[in-house]
Amino acid sequence: MPEPRAVGPAATAPAVAPPAIEPAIASAASPRPLDEPEPELLGDGQTALWAVVFAGGIGTRFWPLSTPRRPKQLLALVNERPLITDTVARLAPLVPPDRVLVVTSADIADALHEAIPDVPRSNMLIEPRPLGTAAALAWGASEVARRAGPDAVFCALHADLAVGFPEAFREALRRAAAIATTEPVLVALGAAPTRCETGFGYLQPGAPFDLFVSRAEGGACRVEHFVEKPTAVLADTLIDRGALWNTGIFVWRARVVLDELAAHTHELQHGMPLLAAQDMARFAEMVTSVSIDRGLLERSRQVVVLPTACAWDDVGTWAALRRVRDLDDTGNGVMGHVHCVDASGNVIHADGGCIVAYGISGMLVVSLDGLTFVTTLERATELGPLLNALPGSLRSNPGHH
C-alpha cells in the first residue's frame, strides 16, 4: 500500500533527529536496502511488536457521512483511503497485519474487515457491548499475552488519528518499545501542542527517564501529571509549562498494563479475573465503561511520555480536516469534485456529484446523494444539538432524504 501523505502544520521531515536508542532495536533505525525487510524482533528473547487498534463507535461528529451503516472508521476523511485502512498500513512493516488486533462492535465488524482484509478475521475482537477503551485495552492486552506471552510488547492506538510522517511514527514506536521491553512502565507518545486545544489530554513531563538523553534531545520523561480536556486557561498554562498532547498512542508490555489496570482502574477490577479465564461474556457484564485516559493515565504513577515529531492530529470533527488535509492555495480542504472560486478556509466534501463554492469562507459543505449539509466550521465542532432536533430516520439514513 502507498504511504499516507503528510498532514498537519509541518511540511518537511522532522528537524530533530532522535537520540541513540537501545541496541535491542537500534539497527531498525539505520538505513537498509529497499528490498530488505525491517527486523521484526525487539531484542534477544523478546517477542515481535503487536498492535491493538480501537475501532468501535460510529462517529456522529461526521454526520451526515458517518451513519450506523458507514461508521467513521470507514470514511476517507484525510485522503483517499478509509481511516482504518490508513491505520493498519501506517503500522506496517514494523507491525504486519497478522499481528494487528482490532477491537470493534458486531454491527460494523464485517465492514471493517472488508477494508482491512489482510488482518486475519480471528484478529477482530468483537465486543459483546460497548466496553469503553480501558476495558477494550484490557481485552487486547490479554489476547496479546495469550498469543505471544505476557512479556510481549504492543502498541495501542485509535483508528481515527492523522499522522504526517509515517516513518517518524514507526521510529517513535521502536524507541518506545525499547523502553517498554526493559522497564515496567506505560509509554505514551506525546506531541508538541500547536494551539490551545481543550479537547485533548495533556501530559506534563517531569524528570528525564534516561539521564543520558535530555528532553530537548527527544528523550523520554516521567509524567508528573495528566490532565484530560482542560479549560482554555489551564491548557494555556500547561502549554507554557511544556506539557505535551496525549496522542492516544501507547506502547507497553502486556503483563505491565494488565497489572496497572488491575491496580488502578477500579471500574474493571471485578472483571479482571474473568478476563484472565477468557470469559468475555461475564467480563463485559462486570465492568463499567471508562476511558484509558480517565481510568489509567490519571491514576498510574508509571507513565512515561516520549516526544514524537510525526505531525500528529486527532480526526475528531469536520473542523479538524483543515489541519490534516492537503489545502489548496486559499486554504480550502476539499475532497471529491469541488470547484472553489473566491472561497477560502472551507472544508468541502463532495461524496458524489459536484460542488461549486463561490465567495464563502469558514464554511463546511457536505454533499451526498439525497442530502446537502451546510454550516460554519465553528458550529460543526459539536453536532449534538442538530442531531437531537432531526427525525431519527434522517439522522441514521441521511442519503435517502
Secondary structure, DSSP 8 states (H G I E B T S, - for coil): -------SS--S--SS------HHHHGGGS---TTS----B-STT--B-EEEEE--S--GGGTTT-BTTB-GGGS--SSSS-HHHHHHHHHTTTS-GGGEEEEEEHHHHHHHHHH-TTS-GGGEEEESS---HHHHHHHHHHHHHHHH-TT-EEEEEETTEEES-HHHHHHHHHHHHHHHHHSS-EEEEEE--SS--TTSEEEEEEEESSTTS-GGGT--EEEEEEEES--HHHHHHHHHTT-EEEEEEEEEEHHHHHHHHHHH-TTTTTTHHHHHTT-HHHHHHH-----HIIIIITT-S-EEEEE--S-EEE--SGGGHHHHS---TTS-EEEEEEEEES-BS-EEEEEEEEEEEES-BSEEEEEETTEEEEEETTGGG--HHHHHHS-HHHHH-GGG-
